[in-house]
Amino acid sequence: MGIIPQLKKRRAELESRVAASEAERAGQPVVITIARDFGAEGHEIGKMLSAELGIPLYDNEILVRSSIRAGESMDRIAAYDEQLAAENMAFLPDRVDARNLADKLFEKMAQVIIDLGSTESCIIEGRLSDYLLRANPNHIAVLVTAPLEDRIQIVSKKRGLNHYKGAQLVKKQQRAREQFYKRYSAGKWRMDMGKDLPEYEEIPVPLRLPENQQRAYDDLEHAFHEIFKDRSCEGRKLARKLLSVSLNLMMAYPDQPYGHKPIVHPVTADPILVPEDSGASTDETEKDARALEIIRAKVAAEERVLPYVNWVRLDSRTRLKRFLTDAGVRAEIMEDTVPPRRREEWVANHLRQGMQVMIVNPAKIEKGCASVRTPYFV
């Protein structure tokens, strides 16, 4: 079966499962949980969503109900909730008796959240509610975030702080929230996990190297094996120094079977082996052909595509863009030089200019850069 029919089959299966799930959940309460990065205005968004949907928003009231269940005064509970606004450092106190109270409060708070999620449609902010309700079939999990610089500006303006103090506060509170997630989920959950993003499925596509490239690859592998077989003291030292070099070359060679520098001895700088050029930048490989087939099919369906290219030191990105441009597809490369605070603006500008494909190193896609709305990743 070709890759396009296979994708269509998988998509039909996903749509079928979604339809069955929606039918099963019909008429049951829907609970929306909002995790929020500190300073991202998650509470304001929660209030607007509550007014729009006509369902209650639970934030501080969760603490009130928890204090009643825990048999503690609200004043004492408030001391462990950072002014009832940021719920995290309060749950990591140093004293043993404080830890016991914090854990007792969290246990009661968890039960309040689970009860709310099963009895009425509502919105719950923070307090690990996305993790606690992860098994609820009518649960929609949302993460409210923004670029770090924007969050610093928001917090600094609200609290009358200079940029340095604002940055310190945002980073401190963000770490606290992440520690809270780590502690009370036993390290099993992060703030950015389990959110309701578009579903996608990774489908590995087996490919063959051209015969001459496979032979050159096997020769490289054999040459490294011969070096690593030397078990003398000097041989082991050499092997340790060349291990990362060999791994990087062997992983990169299938994508770029040309232009690699000779491997030299780390002490004498004498060449040990010279990778063979078994291809050229203008050659279209089977991998290129398959990638172009998938991307062109998605573009033809008026969808946007986000190809991830890990090897930024190779010419994989520029080659892919050239092939796509030759095929009449509007593709752009988000270079590593685009700073994080400018990435959303970069994406928005290029979308307005007609960008259909954005080629990027996945390490450069950070929280907040989600302007390309597509469930398809190549």
Secondary structure, DSSP 8 states (H G I E B T S, - for coil): --HHHHHHHHHHHHHHHHHHHHHHHTTS--EEEEEE-TTS-HHHHHHHHHHHHT--EESHHHHHHHHHHHT--HHHHHTTTHHHH--SGGGS-SSHHHHHHHHHHHHHHHHHHHHHHHHS-EEEESTTHHHHTTT-TTEEEEEE---HHHHHHHHHHHHT--HHHHHHHHHHHHHHHHHHHHHHTTT---TTSS----------------HHHHHHHHHHHHHHHHHHT--SHHHHHHHHHHHHHHHHHHHHTTT--S----EE-TTT--EEE-------TT---HHHHHHHHHHHHHHHTT--BB-B---TTSSHHHHHHHHHHHTT--EEE--TTS-HHHHHHHHHHHHHTT--EEEB-GGG--TT---S--S-B-
